[in-house]
């Protein structure tokens, strides 16, 4: 059944975790998360699904939990996509309209976007997003929104995101296997941007850097328009692997060390502090100094920052980003990372939380950088339904429906409230009437 509430569901398939969540737009226009569930991801590497069964099981677990928490049975979900295969190109297109005497409509803009979806791409690739940057109406350049203007020739500059068909199909297959439909695949840096960047930052010029487990996503905005997107094929997991190999310890111990005691600046780490790690299978425990740990992290993190700087320079907007860099994602929580990025790039840096777009009463659990992409997928979903003017279809789970049928009348019910009676109670009342009548006749 349809609902008047603006409710949307999303699945964030990451390298380290898979998150399913349900949210709605409240009366104040803020996002209220109704249900969220996460589980470790074992079938994904660097943002690409490599083990269908593992991924399906994780999506099944989290989606069922999100449905139970929210009381909403969702069918359509918005899903993030990332990976080394993602690339972006710039293109310009135009249409010649029939008359000067009619104003430009949204349908004209959509026709222009649809034409961009037809441009040739390499074998095995498909277009994921066509993002308008600026419009040109009869040689009038720099038009942001031409709807309502008069003009014969409508042109536009586009930022086009392209990905591998196989990667997209594998994601869709995993979602379909648990009985859900992919409403739209959303590029993850675009989703993260929706959750953590402000309108002022996008206008002034900003680079979003989302450091995940397997990938680091970059999105550059200037003058409120997306200018560049990129996916760097390494993230927090390579740091964990370096710690594991450098200290000769287990993967889980390396991850725990990184999260609890790690620092991105070796010079700021305390020299006199060490952490003791239990030996493998009864072997002697190991002592690892905070300073050694920090230098391992710093060397790998500097490589990631260098790759990010290259992508920002590649965008052509390096000198125009007045708002600097916004870090988000689970990898951004490293101690002293802000200082290292600022030192390496010379730009202002802040840590991005999705709380800007969340309802004030949202739990602290969801307002974490690691959930920026997840929250952003919900926001992009609401934006999609608004643009397409589609009705959002959800239904209550059967458990909720049965609960309503089984609800006993209470003394708190106001006079005139419609009382719900159990079906078995109706039968019982009917039988009592029959037996009472029979007793009366016998008397």
Legacy VTK file of the C-alpha trace (Angstrom):
# vtk DataFile Version 3.0
C-alpha trace
ASCII
DATASET POLYDATA
POINTS 443 float
0.000 0.000 0.000
1.127 3.567 -0.519
1.858 5.905 2.350
1.672 9.671 2.624
4.933 9.698 4.573
8.109 10.213 2.582
9.888 6.980 3.493
12.972 5.630 1.732
15.335 2.660 2.206
18.996 2.167 1.290
21.724 -0.472 1.337
25.362 0.615 1.647
27.611 -2.227 0.417
31.068 -1.399 1.726
34.372 -3.235 1.968
34.336 -3.427 5.779
30.612 -3.270 6.550
27.195 -3.586 4.934
24.499 -1.245 6.233
20.738 -1.325 5.630
18.632 1.574 6.824
15.175 3.104 6.552
14.406 6.797 6.965
11.708 9.362 6.454
11.458 13.085 5.943
9.893 14.723 9.008
7.740 17.841 9.070
10.786 20.066 9.553
12.387 18.683 6.378
15.050 16.741 8.300
15.895 13.063 7.870
14.684 10.762 10.634
16.290 7.306 10.618
13.687 4.694 11.602
15.881 1.611 11.462
19.568 0.859 10.898
21.522 -2.381 10.927
25.126 -3.188 10.053
27.183 -6.350 9.758
30.801 -7.060 8.745
31.340 -7.320 4.993
33.296 -10.370 3.843
32.437 -10.630 0.157
33.536 -7.170 -1.024
37.042 -5.994 -1.916
37.879 -2.401 -2.803
34.196 -1.624 -3.290
33.582 -4.482 -5.745
31.473 -7.567 -4.936
33.656 -10.684 -5.274
31.625 -13.199 -3.246
27.910 -13.199 -4.060
26.852 -15.637 -1.293
28.638 -13.780 1.523
27.247 -10.456 0.356
23.701 -11.792 -0.032
23.759 -13.232 3.493
24.935 -9.912 4.927
22.262 -7.927 3.053
19.603 -10.444 4.159
20.629 -10.072 7.804
20.758 -6.272 7.847
17.622 -5.649 5.750
15.534 -8.011 7.918
16.798 -6.223 11.036
16.052 -2.779 9.564
12.510 -3.905 8.667
11.968 -5.215 12.208
13.261 -1.999 13.806
11.285 0.372 11.604
8.081 -1.597 11.167
8.297 -0.746 7.460
8.358 -3.421 4.758
10.366 -1.845 1.951
10.739 -3.219 -1.555
12.833 -0.605 -3.401
16.280 0.436 -2.180
18.948 2.924 -3.195
22.379 1.340 -3.346
25.863 2.843 -3.421
28.448 1.929 -6.047
32.190 2.579 -6.006
35.405 0.880 -7.072
38.474 1.386 -9.228
36.388 0.867 -12.377
34.531 4.159 -11.828
35.627 6.999 -14.098
34.208 10.357 -15.114
34.236 12.340 -18.349
33.032 15.768 -19.439
30.773 16.299 -22.426
28.580 18.951 -24.019
25.215 18.387 -25.648
22.505 20.507 -27.199
18.965 20.393 -28.570
17.243 22.758 -31.003
13.752 23.593 -29.807
10.760 24.056 -32.110
9.987 27.655 -31.289
11.302 30.829 -29.670
7.804 31.610 -28.395
7.566 28.828 -25.797
9.567 28.795 -22.572
12.049 26.074 -21.693
10.542 23.314 -19.553
11.900 20.541 -17.346
11.040 18.126 -20.147
13.553 19.942 -22.377
16.235 19.486 -19.735
15.329 15.818 -19.387
15.562 15.353 -23.158
19.055 16.815 -23.052
20.052 14.456 -20.227
18.508 11.471 -22.040
20.620 12.300 -25.104
23.764 12.170 -22.938
22.853 8.623 -21.868
23.248 7.622 -25.530
26.871 8.702 -25.953
29.258 5.852 -26.856
31.242 4.237 -24.023
33.787 1.422 -23.996
32.670 -2.196 -24.228
31.521 -3.503 -20.843
30.772 -0.033 -19.456
27.585 1.899 -18.774
26.642 5.430 -17.769
25.648 5.705 -14.103
25.047 9.453 -13.727
24.624 12.424 -16.045
25.148 15.567 -13.946
24.490 18.997 -15.550
27.107 21.617 -14.672
25.920 24.689 -16.555
23.529 25.566 -19.372
23.829 27.793 -22.454
20.693 29.352 -23.944
21.171 30.932 -27.387
24.850 31.743 -26.650
23.984 33.071 -23.170
26.510 31.192 -20.995
26.624 30.396 -17.265
22.893 29.695 -16.876
22.261 27.509 -13.810
18.556 26.871 -14.324
17.097 27.712 -17.749
13.527 26.610 -16.927
11.143 29.436 -17.841
13.569 31.192 -20.206
12.915 31.673 -23.912
15.360 30.331 -26.435
15.745 28.199 -29.554
19.011 26.382 -28.798
19.626 24.784 -25.416
23.127 23.520 -24.606
24.676 22.111 -21.443
28.010 20.976 -20.047
27.809 17.620 -18.307
29.823 15.596 -15.825
29.234 11.946 -16.741
30.028 9.047 -14.386
30.797 5.692 -16.025
31.181 2.252 -14.425
31.565 -1.391 -15.398
28.356 -3.217 -16.265
29.535 -6.400 -14.509
30.098 -4.640 -11.182
26.690 -2.984 -11.343
24.981 -6.271 -12.260
26.678 -8.117 -9.393
25.356 -5.526 -6.936
21.856 -5.765 -8.436
21.987 -9.557 -8.292
22.837 -9.502 -4.584
19.966 -7.102 -3.855
17.484 -9.096 -5.974
18.444 -12.362 -4.263
16.992 -11.059 -0.981
13.717 -10.011 -2.641
14.513 -6.319 -3.075
14.724 -4.107 -6.163
17.452 -1.558 -6.918
15.692 1.737 -7.536
18.930 3.521 -8.409
22.674 2.949 -8.152
24.250 6.049 -6.606
27.926 6.927 -6.829
29.114 6.845 -3.212
31.028 10.160 -3.145
27.860 11.895 -4.367
25.888 10.270 -1.535
28.497 11.227 1.075
28.508 14.805 -0.264
24.746 15.050 0.211
25.143 14.029 3.854
28.108 16.125 5.038
28.642 19.154 2.770
26.829 22.439 3.317
25.515 24.671 0.514
28.027 27.365 1.508
30.925 24.923 1.130
29.732 23.815 -2.287
29.486 27.435 -3.389
32.902 28.455 -2.040
34.623 25.357 -3.405
35.299 22.168 -1.450
36.780 18.689 -1.882
35.039 15.833 -0.100
37.376 12.950 0.804
35.566 9.815 2.012
38.119 7.349 3.413
36.483 3.928 3.512
37.889 0.485 4.152
38.657 -0.440 0.553
38.455 2.837 -1.369
38.926 6.568 -0.891
36.266 8.570 -2.743
36.782 12.156 -3.899
34.210 14.728 -5.016
35.096 18.323 -5.922
32.458 21.095 -5.869
32.741 24.709 -6.956
30.033 27.336 -7.447
27.425 24.808 -6.213
28.237 22.406 -9.069
29.974 19.024 -9.039
33.237 19.437 -10.958
35.116 16.190 -10.477
34.660 12.702 -9.000
37.199 9.934 -8.515
37.666 6.639 -6.679
41.131 5.793 -5.317
41.457 1.998 -4.946
42.804 1.889 -1.396
41.658 3.027 2.019
41.858 2.107 5.690
42.383 -1.605 5.062
45.842 -1.087 3.533
46.900 0.679 6.733
45.673 -2.281 8.773
47.568 -4.656 6.498
50.778 -2.629 6.895
50.443 -2.739 10.695
49.822 -6.487 10.538
52.926 -7.126 8.438
55.140 -4.520 10.104
54.388 -5.754 13.619
53.917 -9.462 12.715
50.508 -9.706 14.384
46.992 -10.867 13.430
44.628 -8.841 11.237
42.096 -8.276 14.024
44.879 -7.182 16.402
46.190 -4.747 13.783
42.715 -3.235 13.272
42.233 -2.879 17.039
45.649 -1.209 17.382
44.874 1.249 14.586
41.499 2.247 16.023
42.451 2.460 19.712
46.051 3.686 19.710
46.812 4.793 16.147
47.920 8.273 15.107
48.543 9.742 11.667
51.501 11.820 12.873
54.541 9.949 14.148
56.169 13.064 15.617
53.209 13.649 17.944
53.065 10.077 19.246
54.363 9.430 22.766
57.774 7.763 22.764
57.536 6.225 26.216
54.238 4.406 25.675
53.908 0.831 24.444
51.024 -1.580 23.975
51.374 -5.311 24.674
49.862 -7.726 22.140
49.241 -11.377 23.154
51.441 -13.856 21.284
49.954 -16.137 18.610
48.917 -19.558 20.004
50.763 -19.221 23.316
53.890 -17.515 21.988
55.610 -14.663 23.798
53.600 -11.393 23.823
54.881 -8.457 21.743
55.422 -4.888 22.798
54.716 -2.245 20.138
55.558 1.400 20.764
53.001 4.096 19.971
55.639 5.945 17.930
56.449 2.951 15.683
52.729 2.362 15.141
52.177 6.028 14.221
55.003 6.069 11.668
53.587 2.969 9.952
50.182 4.664 9.706
51.648 8.006 8.600
53.664 6.553 5.717
50.626 4.834 4.181
48.281 7.741 4.894
50.662 10.118 3.098
50.326 7.949 -0.020
46.531 8.240 0.161
46.765 12.035 0.623
49.133 12.288 -2.377
46.614 10.384 -4.516
43.817 12.685 -3.293
45.916 15.784 -4.083
46.540 14.448 -7.592
42.787 14.051 -8.189
42.047 17.547 -6.867
44.727 19.014 -9.140
43.304 16.961 -11.992
39.946 18.679 -11.485
41.527 22.069 -12.284
40.046 23.639 -9.135
42.918 23.184 -6.669
43.387 26.942 -6.235
39.674 27.722 -6.012
38.642 25.581 -3.035
38.076 28.246 -0.393
36.380 25.761 1.947
39.303 23.352 1.662
38.838 19.646 2.348
36.126 17.793 4.277
37.159 14.349 5.549
34.575 11.676 6.260
34.228 7.893 6.305
35.505 5.442 8.914
39.157 6.097 8.027
38.801 9.801 8.812
38.556 9.051 12.546
42.325 8.499 12.847
43.903 10.703 15.490
45.828 13.730 14.117
44.691 13.019 10.542
43.346 16.567 10.146
46.774 18.007 10.978
48.548 15.680 8.542
46.181 16.523 5.653
46.478 20.241 6.372
50.294 19.981 6.471
50.472 17.993 3.209
47.939 20.040 1.189
48.076 23.482 2.784
44.257 23.593 2.790
41.679 24.029 5.542
40.406 20.677 6.832
37.385 19.655 8.861
35.817 16.330 9.822
32.401 15.742 8.188
29.471 14.290 10.165
26.061 13.475 8.632
24.247 15.139 11.573
23.698 18.350 9.577
20.869 16.682 7.652
19.538 14.487 10.479
16.614 15.216 12.786
17.774 16.688 16.144
16.587 13.637 18.119
18.598 11.161 16.001
20.794 8.781 17.983
24.524 9.396 18.244
25.087 5.977 16.663
24.075 7.209 13.207
25.814 10.610 13.484
29.270 9.193 12.746
31.551 9.723 9.730
31.419 5.987 8.962
27.688 6.341 8.178
28.001 9.384 5.890
27.478 7.337 2.723
24.556 5.416 4.254
22.723 8.586 5.305
23.574 10.183 1.956
21.919 7.295 0.086
18.666 8.018 1.939
18.938 11.715 1.057
19.643 10.932 -2.614
16.624 8.604 -2.565
14.323 11.333 -1.278
15.781 13.699 -3.891
15.112 11.115 -6.619
11.449 10.695 -5.673
11.007 14.466 -5.490
12.503 15.021 -8.952
10.643 12.143 -10.604
7.446 12.931 -8.673
6.972 9.235 -8.039
4.906 7.801 -5.221
6.959 5.994 -2.599
5.484 2.562 -2.010
6.018 0.744 1.272
3.885 -1.512 3.377
3.708 -2.596 6.963
5.141 -6.016 7.748
2.677 -8.823 8.420
3.679 -8.845 12.083
2.407 -5.263 12.459
-0.859 -6.077 10.706
-1.416 -9.109 12.939
-0.600 -7.006 15.976
-3.382 -4.578 15.032
-5.898 -7.415 14.619
-4.915 -8.937 17.958
-4.974 -5.632 19.812
-7.222 -5.824 22.882
-9.546 -2.915 23.680
-8.127 -0.956 26.610
-9.599 1.441 29.111
-7.403 4.171 27.626
-9.427 4.155 24.413
-11.426 7.326 23.987
-15.212 7.116 23.543
-15.992 6.647 19.879
-12.669 4.889 19.100
-13.104 1.925 16.817
-12.341 -1.170 18.909
-10.416 -4.062 17.375
-11.615 -7.526 18.499
-9.823 -10.825 18.109
-11.381 -13.203 15.590
-11.374 -16.043 18.132
-13.253 -13.815 20.634
-15.973 -13.250 18.034
-16.373 -17.025 17.626
-16.439 -17.458 21.410
-19.178 -14.824 21.759
-21.199 -16.511 19.019
-20.966 -19.930 20.690
-21.970 -18.462 24.064
-25.129 -16.985 22.505
-26.038 -20.352 20.914
-25.521 -22.278 24.188
-27.460 -19.659 26.208
-30.379 -19.971 23.805
-30.262 -23.759 24.080
-30.245 -23.575 27.915
-33.266 -21.236 27.838
-35.271 -23.653 25.671
-34.423 -26.585 27.992
-35.606 -24.587 31.005
LINES 1 444
443 0 1 2 3 4 5 6 7 8 9 10 11 12 13 14 15 16 17 18 19 20 21 22 23 24 25 26 27 28 29 30 31 32 33 34 35 36 37 38 39 40 41 42 43 44 45 46 47 48 49 50 51 52 53 54 55 56 57 58 59 60 61 62 63 64 65 66 67 68 69 70 71 72 73 74 75 76 77 78 79 80 81 82 83 84 85 86 87 88 89 90 91 92 93 94 95 96 97 98 99 100 101 102 103 104 105 106 107 108 109 110 111 112 113 114 115 116 117 118 119 120 121 122 123 124 125 126 127 128 129 130 131 132 133 134 135 136 137 138 139 140 141 142 143 144 145 146 147 148 149 150 151 152 153 154 155 156 157 158 159 160 161 162 163 164 165 166 167 168 169 170 171 172 173 174 175 176 177 178 179 180 181 182 183 184 185 186 187 188 189 190 191 192 193 194 195 196 197 198 199 200 201 202 203 204 205 206 207 208 209 210 211 212 213 214 215 216 217 218 219 220 221 222 223 224 225 226 227 228 229 230 231 232 233 234 235 236 237 238 239 240 241 242 243 244 245 246 247 248 249 250 251 252 253 254 255 256 257 258 259 260 261 262 263 264 265 266 267 268 269 270 271 272 273 274 275 276 277 278 279 280 281 282 283 284 285 286 287 288 289 290 291 292 293 294 295 296 297 298 299 300 301 302 303 304 305 306 307 308 309 310 311 312 313 314 315 316 317 318 319 320 321 322 323 324 325 326 327 328 329 330 331 332 333 334 335 336 337 338 339 340 341 342 343 344 345 346 347 348 349 350 351 352 353 354 355 356 357 358 359 360 361 362 363 364 365 366 367 368 369 370 371 372 373 374 375 376 377 378 379 380 381 382 383 384 385 386 387 388 389 390 391 392 393 394 395 396 397 398 399 400 401 402 403 404 405 406 407 408 409 410 411 412 413 414 415 416 417 418 419 420 421 422 423 424 425 426 427 428 429 430 431 432 433 434 435 436 437 438 439 440 441 442
